[in-house]
């Protein structure tokens, strides 16, 4: 995914002053000018995060009074979770500098632009055989005669997978009434891009997905063009943290995973802080490494992988276990997963499917295996991100990858079983709830893989690359 940072207006303003040209408000794609403050300087959205577990911030109104900011004009968002305090305010650079000088403040940064990562059971996709068979997969990656093998028939049941993306077509047949709307930053839950639906299908969709018993929860922070802002993403993650805290008190709950197939071209400290806070709250995090063929340590959130945190950063391989030419690499990449010509659900209909390539497609394979492992060992892994990451890396197949890893470990995603000793997914889907969508009810009546396959419509065999 390509992400473009906000360009500060200060240099232009200084240059204009030197030339005797009057300063004007500079408008760029990822900032919003909401007018002028009392000192007639242009305002932008700034994200403010506070030190965690060290100091107790004052009340918001006290900060606004100290800064002489009007709440109605300045306040955009206040986080509501108990793990990290975030304010998003419209203000000028002078106010931003004052906030940065406060000892209790961790980060003050402009809102940035985020985009989704992409380049644009018998009958299972090749990726499912790859993660469940030591011999891997061979042949055309667009064939659908591969076998998904497993030992635990729960397939992630009880795990909440939050797809933080462009949205999810929750009515799609592959979700078998397990997907629901959770949060939207855009005012709509419609996935007008398709990326989020595809990612969700790989993580937990019937036939095409890894954790076919898990709950899929839509968290829409990116728009129909596949892009969004860091502030909207923070708001989405804030909602996830709160929902996780509520869910963990409910019977049958196993744990939560945030699956995030997007990123920036550089670092966004505020986004990083909220991700780490979510992990500290017991939420597992899987992120895509990025599609620039570069060092994953150079961008948010991929650079949180490696030994830096409990976040799992995922690179992509092709059907031959070779590092994909587009995949970011390096010491921040924890593991590699199938990411080329991946078939999954699509957003244009309840039975439409589509091929995509990218580390965006590798990430949800890993998300699904994480859910699978959590359901196998609820007490040990359900809400322990450090333990799950260690288990995931220990379960991976070692030394199977060819190509340049840039110094990352040579670890290939595995669910820990091989096809010759494991149960096999016969119908490639979990029997759906008969009260689900019409498409799900139609699938429930299916008696064979062939008949079920006939109900799916392929969008295109032309494979797009997506972050």
Secondary structure, DSSP 8 states (H G I E B T S, - for coil): --------SHHHHHHHHHTT--------TT-----B-TT--B-EEEEEEE-SSS-----HHHHHHHHT--HHHHEEEE---SS--EEEEEE-HHHHHHHHTSTTEEEEEE--EEEE-B---TTB-HHHHHTT-TT---S-TT---B--EES-TTTTTTEEEEEEES---TT-GGGTT-EEEEEESSS----SSSHHHHHHHHHH-TTT-S-TTSEEEEEE-B-TTSEEEHHHHHHHHHHHHHHHHHHTTSTT--EEEEEE-EE-SS--HHHHHHHHHHHHTT-EEEEE--SSSSBGGGSTTGGG-TTSSS-EEEEEE-TTSBB-TT--BSTT--EEEE-SSEEEE-TTSTTEEEEEESHHHHHHHHHHHHHHHHHH-HHHHTT-HHHHHHHHHHHSEES--BS--TT---EE---S--TTTSEE-SSSS----TTS-HHHHHHHT--SHHHHHHT-EE--SS-EEB-
